[in-house]
Amino acid sequence: MSPGTRTRKLAAVDLGATSGRVMLAEVGPDLLRIREVTRFANGPLPIWNGNRTALHWDVPGLFAHIREGLAAAGRDAGDLAAIGVDSWAVDYGLLRDGRLLGLPYHYRDDRNNDGVSAVHSAIDPADLYARNGLQFLPFNTVYQLMAEKQAGTLDLADQALLVPDLIGYWLTGEMATERTNASTTGLLGADGRWDDELQRILGLPTGLFPGLIEPGSQLGTLLPDLASGLGLSSSVSVNAVASHDTASAVVAVPMRPGSSAYISCGTWGLVGVELTSRVTDPAARVANFTNEVGADGRIRFLRNVMGLWLLSESVRQWERAGATIDLAELLEQAAAATPPAELFDTDDPEFLSPGDMPGRIAHWYAARGLPAPGGPAQMVRAILESLAGAFARRVHEAASLSGTAVETVHLVGGGARNRLLCQLTADRLGMPVLAGPVEATAIGNVLVTARAQNLIADDLESARAMVAATFPPERYEPRTTASDRTDFVGVSR
């Protein structure tokens, strides 16, 4: 269907692992404007549970911020037409009779280790990969659910909703599971359906997650009481978007899939290529690459890299120690600092949990008899050099494993603001990096809603062309041609 000539106001709720935002967009066939209405902090909430401190998400608190943001968006827009919600993946809320049973666990909580052991004792990891195509991450939903089963909490629930689906339920009263996020649970089979046989093998209840819906489907309209409280019309549509934030971000990558790779860089760095079919051969499993569903049924063949979590957690540690950190100034100092003699392995599990990140990085070097970075500037330089090396390594692996002839790499998300990281990544890759848009996730969220509202052309390539025209990327040319600078000490290639 061809788009009309009208423009409409759309809201994007974009929840990241360290912050959330509500964005307001005006979209039409030749128009894409988007701006931030409100931004709020997000992060792990430590709560004593009787024998240890567990990490949770304050999802009701996030919903309060979302309400405030949507009310503000409505006041600014005057005629808000639709809302889309995306968030980080894998985490969920357990419900009974429609009521949330407790605060959802944070994926960095230590309980996941027991879940991993339980899953792998029931099914061989190679067989699991053949079924779901997911890279091994100890916090994948399937492992978390097994931890719930062992704790007995799963017996209390009759439904589970992934975080964006939970927010959608609170907005509309309707339950569904959006497909791109479902593909990160480890419970979706190669046929695109819930793998009931796998759930029986693991002793998990089938039917725990609601039925699947596609990106762009209308979930419902705002609950009347909620709409009234927000000053919005109860006719405002809530559309399922590509609700896994990386899936939304990839929608907004202005790339040519046959010759491009992408890095969606925020708290995590997601490095991969877009394909039309899964790659689940043994080499992909050994390389720990994942096959997740994107918009229009495309496959996001990618690998997680620890991302800017390493930098943000380091800054938090220095601030906890009493330092005043000006990040822009620190990045300038890092650019002038001496590069580390060796890169560290950014994906070492030692760096997964919150805490003293600079101390852990220094310990990583010391444990291998290597000189650790000195002050904050050298530590930041080591972090960014090592991230750039990890990004380059994963791009080359994605290209090799998928048969994609990568010529250009697009870096989107918050990392696109980090000029030093972008340049170092181009240097390590030996190929151009095109940086931006920064708000790729929110833009992709809006574009999926706009397609559903018949405001823009229905094909993904047209949407990406609109992104490139509205948010021209910044080009970083490599200062070196060598691509062999991606080695890590103690990490096999």
Summary of the structure (lengths in Angstrom):
residues: 493
radius of gyration: 21.8
end to end distance: 47.5
largest distance: 64.9
contacts: 1781
relative contact order: 0.13
helix: 41%
strand: 22%
